Amino acid sequence: MRIFLRYILAPILTLFIGIALGKLINDWPKFTINYEIKITDIIKIASTLGIGIFVPFIVKKMIDDKRSKKNNLLDELTGFSKTIENIHNYINELYKNKKIVARDKDYLNIQLDTSDREVTELCSFLLENCSKQTSSLLEEMKTSYFNYWKVSTSIEVIGSNVRKIDDATFKKISEKYTEINKKIRKVKSEIIKN
């Protein structure tokens, strides 16, 4: 049976299909190629190609620009967050050591003063580059930072007669640190949303 299908039936079917196709093509109306090209056809083809090629590139560039802008803003906030974290870690070490000397107080004052200028610059930079919804969150973050700054540079921490950071003061500093981190996260989420 296989021999019949393979050597007899398949060639006969191929022959009939070939004859049918030949007859169909022979009787088909003849095509003529028109070599005339209209200028409007060229413009249509060129505009279709232009739209098909350049529009996706333009859209991709716009998306990439927006994404890179958001990433830059988030990087700025992350840098500020790291600065605050370093200051808090230093305060945490002073609290654990149960000893604070004049050099530590001076270092803490310098770091907080530097971060004070940084938060002012950061907020003005973010106000220029973020949406209007972010401005109220930036003010809250700035206020929260100044509250953290006030507690961290209070008499209980850098006073001349202070020899260690007491528990109540460290608790206030930790609460303000948690609050400022919460505000920074809110600003980040608002930047991501817009």
Secondary structure as a PSIPRED ss2 file (coil, helix, strand):
# PSIPRED VFORMAT (PSIPRED V4.0)

   1 M C   1.000  0.000  0.000
   2 R H   0.000  1.000  0.000
   3 I H   0.000  1.000  0.000
   4 F H   0.000  1.000  0.000
   5 L H   0.000  1.000  0.000
   6 R H   0.000  1.000  0.000
   7 Y H   0.000  1.000  0.000
   8 I H   0.000  1.000  0.000
   9 L H   0.000  1.000  0.000
  10 A H   0.000  1.000  0.000
  11 P H   0.000  1.000  0.000
  12 I H   0.000  1.000  0.000
  13 L H   0.000  1.000  0.000
  14 T H   0.000  1.000  0.000
  15 L H   0.000  1.000  0.000
  16 F H   0.000  1.000  0.000
  17 I H   0.000  1.000  0.000
  18 G H   0.000  1.000  0.000
  19 I H   0.000  1.000  0.000
  20 A H   0.000  1.000  0.000
  21 L H   0.000  1.000  0.000
  22 G H   0.000  1.000  0.000
  23 K H   0.000  1.000  0.000
  24 L H   0.000  1.000  0.000
  25 I H   0.000  1.000  0.000
  26 N H   0.000  1.000  0.000
  27 D H   0.000  1.000  0.000
  28 W C   1.000  0.000  0.000
  29 P C   1.000  0.000  0.000
  30 K C   1.000  0.000  0.000
  31 F C   1.000  0.000  0.000
  32 T C   1.000  0.000  0.000
  33 I C   1.000  0.000  0.000
  34 N C   1.000  0.000  0.000
  35 Y C   1.000  0.000  0.000
  36 E C   1.000  0.000  0.000
  37 I C   1.000  0.000  0.000
  38 K C   1.000  0.000  0.000
  39 I H   0.000  1.000  0.000
  40 T H   0.000  1.000  0.000
  41 D H   0.000  1.000  0.000
  42 I H   0.000  1.000  0.000
  43 I H   0.000  1.000  0.000
  44 K H   0.000  1.000  0.000
  45 I H   0.000  1.000  0.000
  46 A H   0.000  1.000  0.000
  47 S H   0.000  1.000  0.000
  48 T H   0.000  1.000  0.000
  49 L H   0.000  1.000  0.000
  50 G H   0.000  1.000  0.000
  51 I H   0.000  1.000  0.000
  52 G H   0.000  1.000  0.000
  53 I H   0.000  1.000  0.000
  54 F H   0.000  1.000  0.000
  55 V H   0.000  1.000  0.000
  56 P H   0.000  1.000  0.000
  57 F H   0.000  1.000  0.000
  58 I H   0.000  1.000  0.000
  59 V H   0.000  1.000  0.000
  60 K H   0.000  1.000  0.000
  61 K H   0.000  1.000  0.000
  62 M H   0.000  1.000  0.000
  63 I H   0.000  1.000  0.000
  64 D H   0.000  1.000  0.000
  65 D H   0.000  1.000  0.000
  66 K H   0.000  1.000  0.000
  67 R H   0.000  1.000  0.000
  68 S H   0.000  1.000  0.000
  69 K H   0.000  1.000  0.000
  70 K H   0.000  1.000  0.000
  71 N H   0.000  1.000  0.000
  72 N H   0.000  1.000  0.000
  73 L H   0.000  1.000  0.000
  74 L H   0.000  1.000  0.000
  75 D H   0.000  1.000  0.000
  76 E H   0.000  1.000  0.000
  77 L H   0.000  1.000  0.000
  78 T H   0.000  1.000  0.000
  79 G H   0.000  1.000  0.000
  80 F H   0.000  1.000  0.000
  81 S H   0.000  1.000  0.000
  82 K H   0.000  1.000  0.000
  83 T H   0.000  1.000  0.000
  84 I H   0.000  1.000  0.000
  85 E H   0.000  1.000  0.000
  86 N H   0.000  1.000  0.000
  87 I H   0.000  1.000  0.000
  88 H H   0.000  1.000  0.000
  89 N H   0.000  1.000  0.000
  90 Y H   0.000  1.000  0.000
  91 I H   0.000  1.000  0.000
  92 N H   0.000  1.000  0.000
  93 E H   0.000  1.000  0.000
  94 L H   0.000  1.000  0.000
  95 Y H   0.000  1.000  0.000
  96 K H   0.000  1.000  0.000
  97 N H   0.000  1.000  0.000
  98 K C   1.000  0.000  0.000
  99 K C   1.000  0.000  0.000
 100 I C   1.000  0.000  0.000
 101 V C   1.000  0.000  0.000
 102 A H   0.000  1.000  0.000
 103 R H   0.000  1.000  0.000
 104 D H   0.000  1.000  0.000
 105 K H   0.000  1.000  0.000
 106 D H   0.000  1.000  0.000
 107 Y H   0.000  1.000  0.000
 108 L H   0.000  1.000  0.000
 109 N H   0.000  1.000  0.000
 110 I H   0.000  1.000  0.000
 111 Q H   0.000  1.000  0.000
 112 L H   0.000  1.000  0.000
 113 D H   0.000  1.000  0.000
 114 T H   0.000  1.000  0.000
 115 S H   0.000  1.000  0.000
 116 D H   0.000  1.000  0.000
 117 R H   0.000  1.000  0.000
 118 E H   0.000  1.000  0.000
 119 V H   0.000  1.000  0.000
 120 T H   0.000  1.000  0.000
 121 E H   0.000  1.000  0.000
 122 L H   0.000  1.000  0.000
 123 C H   0.000  1.000  0.000
 124 S H   0.000  1.000  0.000
 125 F H   0.000  1.000  0.000
 126 L H   0.000  1.000  0.000
 127 L H   0.000  1.000  0.000
 128 E H   0.000  1.000  0.000
 129 N H   0.000  1.000  0.000
 130 C C   1.000  0.000  0.000
 131 S C   1.000  0.000  0.000
 132 K C   1.000  0.000  0.000
 133 Q H   0.000  1.000  0.000
 134 T H   0.000  1.000  0.000
 135 S H   0.000  1.000  0.000
 136 S H   0.000  1.000  0.000
 137 L H   0.000  1.000  0.000
 138 L H   0.000  1.000  0.000
 139 E H   0.000  1.000  0.000
 140 E H   0.000  1.000  0.000
 141 M H   0.000  1.000  0.000
 142 K H   0.000  1.000  0.000
 143 T H   0.000  1.000  0.000
 144 S H   0.000  1.000  0.000
 145 Y H   0.000  1.000  0.000
 146 F H   0.000  1.000  0.000
 147 N H   0.000  1.000  0.000
 148 Y H   0.000  1.000  0.000
 149 W H   0.000  1.000  0.000
 150 K H   0.000  1.000  0.000
 151 V H   0.000  1.000  0.000
 152 S H   0.000  1.000  0.000
 153 T C   1.000  0.000  0.000
 154 S C   1.000  0.000  0.000
 155 I H   0.000  1.000  0.000
 156 E H   0.000  1.000  0.000
 157 V H   0.000  1.000  0.000
 158 I H   0.000  1.000  0.000
 159 G C   1.000  0.000  0.000
 160 S C   1.000  0.000  0.000
 161 N C   1.000  0.000  0.000
 162 V C   1.000  0.000  0.000
 163 R C   1.000  0.000  0.000
 164 K C   1.000  0.000  0.000
 165 I C   1.000  0.000  0.000
 166 D C   1.000  0.000  0.000
 167 D H   0.000  1.000  0.000
 168 A H   0.000  1.000  0.000
 169 T H   0.000  1.000  0.000
 170 F H   0.000  1.000  0.000
 171 K H   0.000  1.000  0.000
 172 K H   0.000  1.000  0.000
 173 I H   0.000  1.000  0.000
 174 S H   0.000  1.000  0.000
 175 E H   0.000  1.000  0.000
 176 K H   0.000  1.000  0.000
 177 Y H   0.000  1.000  0.000
 178 T H   0.000  1.000  0.000
 179 E H   0.000  1.000  0.000
 180 I H   0.000  1.000  0.000
 181 N H   0.000  1.000  0.000
 182 K H   0.000  1.000  0.000
 183 K H   0.000  1.000  0.000
 184 I H   0.000  1.000  0.000
 185 R H   0.000  1.000  0.000
 186 K H   0.000  1.000  0.000
 187 V H   0.000  1.000  0.000
 188 K H   0.000  1.000  0.000
 189 S H   0.000  1.000  0.000
 190 E H   0.000  1.000  0.000
 191 I H   0.000  1.000  0.000
 192 I H   0.000  1.000  0.000
 193 K H   0.000  1.000  0.000
 194 N C   1.000  0.000  0.000
